[in-house]
């Protein structure tokens, strides 16, 4: 099974960025978690992070016919991007939305998720473990 993990803007600033909300673990530590999870669950995990909406759309489109699952944290684009929603719908690859923080308990503008409308599941407020849970969910249900 091949899973694509996508991260949106500012996720590369993990560990530096608002540690009270996003934790002290760095983006490099997240990459290590993804690699370990892939090995432990016997799935191929590829990851891509971008601060640019179009780059994320391009990557989702390129996943068509190549990946069996997508884990996506669109970050701020969660709450604004119809383009990412449409790309996920276009490829129709089972996708799980991940948020490191508990977005439901934050500002009202964070409580709308466009990308989530095209996802089979949302995991939020679990810190970086949410990514492991998302990969495990895809493995169990679509592997
Ligand atoms: C986030 C939540 C978003 O509201 C925010 O813009 C992010 C990160 C999260 O992982 O908790 O950048 O997606």
Backbone and ligand atoms as CSV (ligand in chain L), in Angstrom:
chain,resi,resn,atom,element,x,y,z
A,1,UNK,N,N,0.844,-1.198,0.000
A,1,UNK,CA,C,0.000,0.000,0.000
A,1,UNK,C,C,0.880,1.249,0.000
A,2,UNK,N,N,0.461,2.264,-0.785
A,2,UNK,CA,C,1.233,3.513,-0.853
A,2,UNK,C,C,0.394,4.677,-0.330
A,3,UNK,N,N,0.923,5.373,0.649
A,3,UNK,CA,C,0.200,6.494,1.260
A,3,UNK,C,C,0.999,7.782,1.082
A,4,UNK,N,N,0.298,8.819,0.648
A,4,UNK,CA,C,0.909,10.141,0.492
A,4,UNK,C,C,0.491,11.010,1.682
A,5,UNK,N,N,1.471,11.562,2.380
A,5,UNK,CA,C,1.188,12.474,3.496
A,5,UNK,C,C,1.483,13.897,3.040
A,6,UNK,N,N,0.460,14.731,3.097
A,6,UNK,CA,C,0.597,16.128,2.646
A,6,UNK,C,C,0.442,17.088,3.823
A,7,UNK,N,N,1.340,18.037,3.902
A,7,UNK,CA,C,1.262,19.073,4.931
A,7,UNK,C,C,1.292,20.447,4.288
A,8,UNK,N,N,0.413,21.309,4.779
A,8,UNK,CA,C,0.299,22.653,4.227
A,8,UNK,C,C,1.195,23.668,4.927
A,9,UNK,N,N,0.863,24.950,4.768
A,9,UNK,CA,C,1.730,26.038,5.203
A,9,UNK,C,C,2.036,26.045,6.698
A,10,UNK,N,N,3.299,26.331,6.975
A,10,UNK,CA,C,3.817,26.514,8.342
A,10,UNK,C,C,3.988,25.226,9.137
A,11,UNK,N,N,3.626,24.101,8.552
A,11,UNK,CA,C,3.857,22.838,9.267
A,11,UNK,C,C,5.375,22.573,9.353
A,12,UNK,N,N,6.125,23.098,8.412
A,12,UNK,CA,C,7.588,22.989,8.468
A,12,UNK,C,C,8.190,23.780,9.640
A,13,UNK,N,N,7.362,24.603,10.307
A,13,UNK,CA,C,7.837,25.404,11.450
A,13,UNK,C,C,7.511,24.740,12.790
A,14,UNK,N,N,7.096,23.478,12.731
A,14,UNK,CA,C,6.772,22.762,13.979
A,14,UNK,C,C,7.951,22.816,14.948
A,15,UNK,N,N,7.643,22.963,16.228
A,15,UNK,CA,C,8.700,23.035,17.236
A,15,UNK,C,C,9.062,24.481,17.549
A,16,UNK,N,N,8.971,25.339,16.540
A,16,UNK,CA,C,9.269,26.770,16.700
A,16,UNK,C,C,7.948,27.525,16.833
A,17,UNK,N,N,7.010,27.081,16.016
A,17,UNK,CA,C,5.729,27.754,15.879
A,17,UNK,C,C,4.782,27.440,17.053
A,18,UNK,N,N,4.330,28.486,17.752
A,18,UNK,CA,C,3.313,28.346,18.801
A,18,UNK,C,C,3.347,26.976,19.515
A,19,UNK,N,N,4.451,26.705,20.237
A,19,UNK,CA,C,4.578,25.371,20.857
A,19,UNK,C,C,3.458,25.014,21.834
A,20,UNK,N,N,2.823,26.053,22.405
A,20,UNK,CA,C,1.707,25.758,23.322
A,20,UNK,C,C,0.539,25.100,22.593
A,21,UNK,N,N,0.431,25.392,21.300
A,21,UNK,CA,C,-0.674,24.831,20.515
A,21,UNK,C,C,-0.226,23.588,19.747
A,22,UNK,N,N,0.961,23.679,19.132
A,22,UNK,CA,C,1.381,22.608,18.217
A,22,UNK,C,C,2.454,21.673,18.784
A,23,UNK,N,N,2.910,21.958,20.020
A,23,UNK,CA,C,3.883,21.084,20.652
A,23,UNK,C,C,5.319,21.473,20.338
A,24,UNK,N,N,6.234,20.781,20.996
A,24,UNK,CA,C,7.659,21.121,20.878
A,24,UNK,C,C,8.395,20.246,19.873
A,25,UNK,N,N,7.726,19.244,19.373
A,25,UNK,CA,C,8.402,18.362,18.403
A,25,UNK,C,C,8.567,19.081,17.064
A,26,UNK,N,N,9.711,18.856,16.437
A,26,UNK,CA,C,10.046,19.552,15.193
A,26,UNK,C,C,9.455,18.843,13.974
A,27,UNK,N,N,9.534,19.527,12.849
A,27,UNK,CA,C,9.091,18.927,11.585
A,27,UNK,C,C,9.943,17.692,11.268
A,28,UNK,N,N,11.246,17.772,11.567
A,28,UNK,CA,C,12.131,16.614,11.344
A,28,UNK,C,C,11.654,15.412,12.157
A,29,UNK,N,N,11.188,15.682,13.369
A,29,UNK,CA,C,10.674,14.585,14.205
A,29,UNK,C,C,9.397,14.001,13.592
A,30,UNK,N,N,8.580,14.869,13.010
A,30,UNK,CA,C,7.384,14.364,12.317
A,30,UNK,C,C,7.797,13.445,11.162
A,31,UNK,N,N,8.811,13.865,10.406
A,31,UNK,CA,C,9.252,13.034,9.273
A,31,UNK,C,C,9.731,11.668,9.763
A,32,UNK,N,N,10.417,11.663,10.914
A,32,UNK,CA,C,10.901,10.390,11.482
A,32,UNK,C,C,9.715,9.516,11.900
A,33,UNK,N,N,8.681,10.144,12.485
A,33,UNK,CA,C,7.473,9.391,12.889
A,33,UNK,C,C,6.821,8.750,11.662
A,34,UNK,N,N,6.749,9.514,10.565
A,34,UNK,CA,C,6.120,8.979,9.340
A,34,UNK,C,C,6.897,7.773,8.820
A,35,UNK,N,N,8.230,7.902,8.845
A,35,UNK,CA,C,9.065,6.801,8.343
A,35,UNK,C,C,8.903,5.556,9.215
A,36,UNK,N,N,8.960,5.770,10.533
A,36,UNK,CA,C,8.799,4.642,11.476
A,36,UNK,C,C,7.436,3.983,11.319
A,37,UNK,N,N,6.390,4.807,11.159
A,37,UNK,CA,C,5.031,4.269,11.028
A,37,UNK,C,C,4.921,3.426,9.766
A,38,UNK,N,N,5.479,3.932,8.683
A,38,UNK,CA,C,5.454,3.187,7.427
A,38,UNK,C,C,6.101,1.815,7.590
A,39,UNK,N,N,7.268,1.804,8.222
A,39,UNK,CA,C,7.995,0.537,8.423
A,39,UNK,C,C,7.200,-0.404,9.317
A,40,UNK,N,N,6.663,0.146,10.427
A,40,UNK,CA,C,5.940,-0.688,11.393
A,40,UNK,C,C,4.682,-1.306,10.782
A,41,UNK,N,N,4.021,-0.556,9.892
A,41,UNK,CA,C,2.740,-1.036,9.340
A,41,UNK,C,C,2.903,-1.670,7.959
A,42,UNK,N,N,4.126,-1.669,7.456
A,42,UNK,CA,C,4.381,-2.300,6.155
A,42,UNK,C,C,3.748,-1.537,5.001
A,43,UNK,N,N,3.735,-0.210,5.084
A,43,UNK,CA,C,3.220,0.593,3.971
A,43,UNK,C,C,4.302,1.581,3.511
A,44,UNK,N,N,4.250,1.928,2.239
A,44,UNK,CA,C,5.174,2.919,1.715
A,44,UNK,C,C,4.585,4.296,1.976
A,45,UNK,N,N,5.334,5.132,2.689
A,45,UNK,CA,C,4.843,6.478,3.004
A,45,UNK,C,C,5.735,7.500,2.318
A,46,UNK,N,N,5.097,8.343,1.525
A,46,UNK,CA,C,5.814,9.457,0.888
A,46,UNK,C,C,5.241,10.742,1.468
A,47,UNK,N,N,6.080,11.729,1.691
A,47,UNK,CA,C,5.542,12.969,2.264
A,47,UNK,C,C,5.926,14.177,1.431
A,48,UNK,N,N,5.077,15.216,1.523
A,48,UNK,CA,C,5.315,16.468,0.811
A,48,UNK,C,C,4.750,17.597,1.646
A,49,UNK,N,N,5.555,18.633,1.842
A,49,UNK,CA,C,5.074,19.823,2.562
A,49,UNK,C,C,5.240,21.021,1.655
A,50,UNK,N,N,4.231,21.895,1.631
A,50,UNK,CA,C,4.370,23.126,0.861
A,50,UNK,C,C,3.609,24.263,1.520
A,51,UNK,N,N,4.133,25.446,1.328
A,51,UNK,CA,C,3.439,26.654,1.799
A,51,UNK,C,C,2.537,27.217,0.712
A,52,UNK,N,N,2.434,26.500,-0.418
A,52,UNK,CA,C,1.723,27.025,-1.586
A,52,UNK,C,C,0.527,26.136,-1.948
A,53,UNK,N,N,-0.619,26.748,-2.048
A,53,UNK,CA,C,-1.858,26.012,-2.319
A,53,UNK,C,C,-1.776,25.220,-3.629
A,54,UNK,N,N,-1.306,25.876,-4.691
A,54,UNK,CA,C,-1.250,25.215,-6.001
A,54,UNK,C,C,-0.322,24.013,-6.008
A,55,UNK,N,N,0.760,24.104,-5.241
A,55,UNK,CA,C,1.705,22.978,-5.173
A,55,UNK,C,C,1.020,21.769,-4.528
A,56,UNK,N,N,0.166,22.032,-3.541
A,56,UNK,CA,C,-0.572,20.938,-2.887
A,56,UNK,C,C,-1.598,20.344,-3.849
A,57,UNK,N,N,-2.261,21.209,-4.610
A,57,UNK,CA,C,-3.227,20.736,-5.617
A,57,UNK,C,C,-2.504,19.876,-6.662
A,58,UNK,N,N,-1.343,20.348,-7.128
A,58,UNK,CA,C,-0.561,19.580,-8.124
A,58,UNK,C,C,-0.209,18.197,-7.579
A,59,UNK,N,N,0.193,18.148,-6.307
A,59,UNK,CA,C,0.617,16.875,-5.708
A,59,UNK,C,C,-0.580,15.926,-5.582
A,60,UNK,N,N,-1.752,16.461,-5.222
A,60,UNK,CA,C,-2.955,15.618,-5.120
A,60,UNK,C,C,-3.300,15.060,-6.500
A,61,UNK,N,N,-3.255,15.902,-7.505
A,61,UNK,CA,C,-3.551,15.432,-8.874
A,61,UNK,C,C,-2.565,14.349,-9.303
A,62,UNK,N,N,-1.284,14.559,-8.981
A,62,UNK,CA,C,-0.238,13.608,-9.393
A,62,UNK,C,C,-0.366,12.274,-8.659
A,63,UNK,N,N,-1.099,12.282,-7.538
A,63,UNK,CA,C,-1.282,11.044,-6.764
A,63,UNK,C,C,-2.241,10.077,-7.462
A,64,UNK,N,N,-3.029,10.607,-8.400
A,64,UNK,CA,C,-4.029,9.765,-9.084
A,64,UNK,C,C,-3.359,8.579,-9.770
A,65,UNK,N,N,-3.815,7.382,-9.456
A,65,UNK,CA,C,-3.254,6.172,-10.062
A,65,UNK,C,C,-1.950,5.717,-9.435
A,66,UNK,N,N,-1.424,6.491,-8.486
A,66,UNK,CA,C,-0.122,6.162,-7.868
A,66,UNK,C,C,-0.225,5.823,-6.393
A,67,UNK,N,N,-1.210,6.410,-5.703
A,67,UNK,CA,C,-1.326,6.210,-4.249
A,67,UNK,C,C,-2.681,5.604,-3.902
A,68,UNK,N,N,-2.678,4.841,-2.798
A,68,UNK,CA,C,-3.911,4.177,-2.340
A,68,UNK,C,C,-4.591,4.953,-1.228
A,69,UNK,N,N,-3.890,5.915,-0.661
A,69,UNK,CA,C,-4.458,6.708,0.423
A,69,UNK,C,C,-3.712,8.023,0.574
A,70,UNK,N,N,-4.420,9.017,1.099
A,70,UNK,CA,C,-3.808,10.326,1.358
A,70,UNK,C,C,-4.090,10.709,2.808
A,71,UNK,N,N,-3.050,11.184,3.486
A,71,UNK,CA,C,-3.207,11.812,4.798
A,71,UNK,C,C,-2.889,13.275,4.578
A,72,UNK,N,N,-3.808,14.150,4.933
A,72,UNK,CA,C,-3.590,15.568,4.635
A,72,UNK,C,C,-3.869,16.465,5.830
A,73,UNK,N,N,-2.877,17.299,6.132
A,73,UNK,CA,C,-3.094,18.417,7.048
A,73,UNK,C,C,-2.918,19.679,6.207
A,74,UNK,N,N,-4.029,20.224,5.704
A,74,UNK,CA,C,-3.902,21.384,4.816
A,74,UNK,C,C,-3.564,22.680,5.571
A,75,UNK,N,N,-3.455,22.579,6.906
A,75,UNK,CA,C,-3.130,23.723,7.772
A,75,UNK,C,C,-4.119,24.866,7.502
A,76,UNK,N,N,-3.642,26.086,7.305
A,76,UNK,CA,C,-4.580,27.208,7.141
A,76,UNK,C,C,-5.478,27.047,5.915
A,77,UNK,N,N,-4.995,26.322,4.901
A,77,UNK,CA,C,-5.826,26.121,3.695
A,77,UNK,C,C,-7.057,25.257,3.971
A,78,UNK,N,N,-7.027,24.553,5.110
A,78,UNK,CA,C,-8.209,23.785,5.530
A,78,UNK,C,C,-9.463,24.654,5.445
A,79,UNK,N,N,-9.293,25.885,5.947
A,79,UNK,CA,C,-10.447,26.753,6.194
A,79,UNK,C,C,-10.770,27.676,5.024
A,80,UNK,N,N,-9.990,27.557,3.944
A,80,UNK,CA,C,-10.182,28.497,2.828
A,80,UNK,C,C,-10.223,27.842,1.448
A,81,UNK,N,N,-9.625,26.635,1.325
A,81,UNK,CA,C,-9.322,26.161,-0.025
A,81,UNK,C,C,-10.368,25.224,-0.644
A,82,UNK,N,N,-11.164,25.804,-1.518
A,82,UNK,CA,C,-12.073,24.979,-2.328
A,82,UNK,C,C,-11.243,24.211,-3.368
A,83,UNK,N,N,-10.096,24.763,-3.762
A,83,UNK,CA,C,-9.242,24.097,-4.757
A,83,UNK,C,C,-8.708,22.762,-4.232
A,84,UNK,N,N,-8.317,22.730,-2.954
A,84,UNK,CA,C,-7.840,21.461,-2.372
A,84,UNK,C,C,-9.004,20.489,-2.225
A,85,UNK,N,N,-10.158,20.990,-1.799
A,85,UNK,CA,C,-11.361,20.140,-1.727
A,85,UNK,C,C,-11.652,19.521,-3.094
A,86,UNK,N,N,-11.661,20.336,-4.138
A,86,UNK,CA,C,-11.986,19.838,-5.476
A,86,UNK,C,C,-10.950,18.832,-5.969
A,87,UNK,N,N,-9.673,19.069,-5.644
A,87,UNK,CA,C,-8.613,18.135,-6.070
A,87,UNK,C,C,-8.804,16.778,-5.394
A,88,UNK,N,N,-9.121,16.794,-4.092
A,88,UNK,CA,C,-9.349,15.526,-3.382
A,88,UNK,C,C,-10.551,14.791,-3.968
A,89,UNK,N,N,-11.590,15.551,-4.308
A,89,UNK,CA,C,-12.775,14.927,-4.920
A,89,UNK,C,C,-12.442,14.383,-6.301
A,90,UNK,N,N,-11.614,15.114,-7.034
A,90,UNK,CA,C,-11.274,14.712,-8.410
A,90,UNK,C,C,-10.561,13.371,-8.441
A,91,UNK,N,N,-9.583,13.176,-7.545
A,91,UNK,CA,C,-8.814,11.933,-7.587
A,91,UNK,C,C,-9.545,10.793,-6.883
A,92,UNK,N,N,-10.444,11.162,-5.952
A,92,UNK,CA,C,-11.240,10.172,-5.200
A,92,UNK,C,C,-10.392,9.094,-4.524
A,93,UNK,N,N,-9.238,9.476,-4.039
A,93,UNK,CA,C,-8.387,8.562,-3.255
A,93,UNK,C,C,-8.827,8.717,-1.794
A,94,UNK,N,N,-9.029,7.595,-1.060
A,94,UNK,CA,C,-9.443,7.738,0.341
A,94,UNK,C,C,-8.466,8.642,1.099
A,95,UNK,N,N,-9.004,9.693,1.718
A,95,UNK,CA,C,-8.156,10.681,2.390
A,95,UNK,C,C,-8.591,10.864,3.838
A,96,UNK,N,N,-7.610,10.989,4.712
A,96,UNK,CA,C,-7.871,11.284,6.126
A,96,UNK,C,C,-7.270,12.653,6.432
A,97,UNK,N,N,-8.096,13.499,7.047
A,97,UNK,CA,C,-7.681,14.848,7.433
A,97,UNK,C,C,-7.090,14.790,8.843
A,98,UNK,N,N,-5.936,15.413,9.015
A,98,UNK,CA,C,-5.302,15.452,10.335
A,98,UNK,C,C,-5.084,16.899,10.754
A,99,UNK,N,N,-5.393,17.197,12.004
A,99,UNK,CA,C,-5.006,18.468,12.617
A,99,UNK,C,C,-4.319,18.173,13.933
A,100,UNK,N,N,-3.177,18.787,14.110
A,100,UNK,CA,C,-2.385,18.561,15.318
A,100,UNK,C,C,-3.146,19.092,16.532
A,101,UNK,N,N,-3.744,20.256,16.366
A,101,UNK,CA,C,-4.500,20.880,17.465
A,101,UNK,C,C,-5.975,20.490,17.384
A,102,UNK,N,N,-6.684,20.823,18.453
A,102,UNK,CA,C,-8.132,20.537,18.498
A,102,UNK,C,C,-8.833,21.729,17.850
A,103,UNK,N,N,-8.937,21.712,16.528
A,103,UNK,CA,C,-9.470,22.876,15.820
A,103,UNK,C,C,-10.904,23.224,16.240
A,104,UNK,N,N,-11.677,22.220,16.587
A,104,UNK,CA,C,-13.078,22.440,16.988
A,104,UNK,C,C,-13.201,23.339,18.215
A,105,UNK,N,N,-12.136,23.363,19.024
A,105,UNK,CA,C,-12.200,24.144,20.273
A,105,UNK,C,C,-11.497,25.488,20.123
A,106,UNK,N,N,-11.135,25.855,18.889
A,106,UNK,CA,C,-10.395,27.104,18.681
A,106,UNK,C,C,-11.312,28.195,18.076
A,107,UNK,N,N,-10.717,29.154,17.377
A,107,UNK,CA,C,-11.505,30.263,16.831
A,107,UNK,C,C,-12.580,29.745,15.867
A,108,UNK,N,N,-13.695,30.459,15.772
A,108,UNK,CA,C,-14.783,30.009,14.888
A,108,UNK,C,C,-14.331,29.796,13.434
A,109,UNK,N,N,-13.389,30.634,12.943
A,109,UNK,CA,C,-12.988,30.474,11.541
A,109,UNK,C,C,-12.261,29.158,11.284
A,110,UNK,N,N,-11.764,28.509,12.352
A,110,UNK,CA,C,-11.082,27.213,12.173
A,110,UNK,C,C,-12.062,26.050,12.189
A,111,UNK,N,N,-13.327,26.345,12.404
A,111,UNK,CA,C,-14.280,25.250,12.549
A,111,UNK,C,C,-14.943,24.854,11.236
A,112,UNK,N,N,-14.550,25.550,10.180
A,112,UNK,CA,C,-14.992,25.128,8.839
A,112,UNK,C,C,-13.819,24.436,8.170
A,113,UNK,N,N,-14.057,23.225,7.661
A,113,UNK,CA,C,-13.009,22.531,6.908
A,113,UNK,C,C,-13.545,22.155,5.535
A,114,UNK,N,N,-12.990,22.805,4.522
A,114,UNK,CA,C,-13.364,22.439,3.145
A,114,UNK,C,C,-12.793,21.074,2.789
A,115,UNK,N,N,-11.490,20.890,3.033
A,115,UNK,CA,C,-10.841,19.617,2.695
A,115,UNK,C,C,-11.549,18.447,3.369
A,116,UNK,N,N,-11.996,18.686,4.612
A,116,UNK,CA,C,-12.632,17.616,5.368
A,116,UNK,C,C,-13.879,17.063,4.692
A,117,UNK,N,N,-14.508,17.902,3.839
A,117,UNK,CA,C,-15.723,17.450,3.143
A,117,UNK,C,C,-15.424,16.333,2.142
A,118,UNK,N,N,-14.141,16.177,1.791
A,118,UNK,CA,C,-13.775,15.116,0.845
A,118,UNK,C,C,-13.013,13.983,1.545
A,119,UNK,N,N,-13.000,14.023,2.880
A,119,UNK,CA,C,-12.211,13.025,3.615
A,119,UNK,C,C,-13.097,11.975,4.266
A,120,UNK,N,N,-12.563,10.763,4.398
A,120,UNK,CA,C,-13.328,9.671,5.015
A,120,UNK,C,C,-13.281,9.754,6.534
A,121,UNK,N,N,-12.328,10.529,7.056
A,121,UNK,CA,C,-12.186,10.637,8.515
A,121,UNK,C,C,-11.373,11.881,8.860
A,122,UNK,N,N,-11.645,12.438,10.037
A,122,UNK,CA,C,-10.853,13.557,10.558
A,122,UNK,C,C,-10.296,13.174,11.920
A,123,UNK,N,N,-9.001,13.427,12.104
A,123,UNK,CA,C,-8.362,13.191,13.400
A,123,UNK,C,C,-7.808,14.535,13.853
A,124,UNK,N,N,-8.204,14.989,15.033
A,124,UNK,CA,C,-7.712,16.287,15.509
A,124,UNK,C,C,-7.387,16.226,16.983
A,125,UNK,N,N,-6.425,17.091,17.382
A,125,UNK,CA,C,-6.098,17.217,18.795
A,125,UNK,C,C,-5.278,16.074,19.358
A,126,UNK,N,N,-4.660,15.303,18.498
A,126,UNK,CA,C,-3.869,14.154,18.952
A,126,UNK,C,C,-2.364,14.421,18.834
A,127,UNK,N,N,-2.006,15.669,18.532
A,127,UNK,CA,C,-0.590,15.971,18.320
A,127,UNK,C,C,-0.070,15.220,17.104
A,128,UNK,N,N,1.234,14.939,17.095
A,128,UNK,CA,C,1.814,14.268,15.920
A,128,UNK,C,C,1.347,12.823,15.806
A,129,UNK,N,N,0.854,12.253,16.905
A,129,UNK,CA,C,0.348,10.877,16.835
A,129,UNK,C,C,-0.843,10.765,15.881
A,130,UNK,N,N,-1.514,11.891,15.627
A,130,UNK,CA,C,-2.645,11.875,14.692
A,130,UNK,C,C,-2.245,11.355,13.312
A,131,UNK,N,N,-1.018,11.640,12.911
A,131,UNK,CA,C,-0.559,11.160,11.591
A,131,UNK,C,C,-0.430,9.634,11.597
A,132,UNK,N,N,0.101,9.097,12.724
A,132,UNK,CA,C,0.238,7.637,12.841
A,132,UNK,C,C,-1.152,6.994,12.823
A,133,UNK,N,N,-2.081,7.604,13.547
A,133,UNK,CA,C,-3.451,7.074,13.596
A,133,UNK,C,C,-4.101,7.094,12.208
A,134,UNK,N,N,-3.827,8.152,11.451
A,134,UNK,CA,C,-4.421,8.281,10.109
A,134,UNK,C,C,-3.871,7.207,9.166
A,135,UNK,N,N,-2.562,6.979,9.231
A,135,UNK,CA,C,-1.955,5.950,8.377
A,135,UNK,C,C,-2.512,4.573,8.760
A,136,UNK,N,N,-2.612,4.328,10.074
A,136,UNK,CA,C,-3.135,3.042,10.552
A,136,UNK,C,C,-4.582,2.850,10.089
A,137,UNK,N,N,-5.363,3.918,10.114
A,137,UNK,CA,C,-6.773,3.835,9.682
A,137,UNK,C,C,-6.863,3.463,8.196
A,138,UNK,N,N,-6.037,4.119,7.389
A,138,UNK,CA,C,-6.065,3.819,5.943
A,138,UNK,C,C,-5.612,2.387,5.687
A,139,UNK,N,N,-4.581,1.962,6.407
A,139,UNK,CA,C,-4.044,0.602,6.262
A,139,UNK,C,C,-5.134,-0.420,6.604
A,140,UNK,N,N,-5.837,-0.159,7.701
A,140,UNK,CA,C,-6.848,-1.096,8.176
A,140,UNK,C,C,-8.069,-1.141,7.255
A,141,UNK,N,N,-8.461,0.007,6.740
A,141,UNK,CA,C,-9.719,0.073,5.985
A,141,UNK,C,C,-9.574,0.044,4.472
A,142,UNK,N,N,-8.404,0.395,3.977
A,142,UNK,CA,C,-8.227,0.458,2.521
A,142,UNK,C,C,-6.990,-0.293,2.031
A,143,UNK,N,N,-6.264,-0.960,2.954
A,143,UNK,CA,C,-5.005,-1.631,2.582
A,143,UNK,C,C,-5.234,-2.982,1.918
L,1,LIG,C1,C,-3.719,23.012,11.910
L,1,LIG,C2,C,-4.876,23.901,12.374
L,1,LIG,C3,C,-5.098,25.048,11.415
L,1,LIG,O1,O,-6.178,25.864,11.844
L,1,LIG,C4,C,-3.857,25.915,11.361
L,1,LIG,O2,O,-4.020,26.951,10.401
L,1,LIG,C5,C,-2.620,25.137,11.093
L,1,LIG,C6,C,-2.459,23.822,11.702
L,1,LIG,C7,C,-3.410,21.893,12.925
L,1,LIG,O3,O,-2.674,20.980,12.538
L,1,LIG,O4,O,-3.843,21.942,14.071
L,1,LIG,O5,O,-1.698,25.626,10.459
L,1,LIG,O6,O,-4.090,22.391,10.694
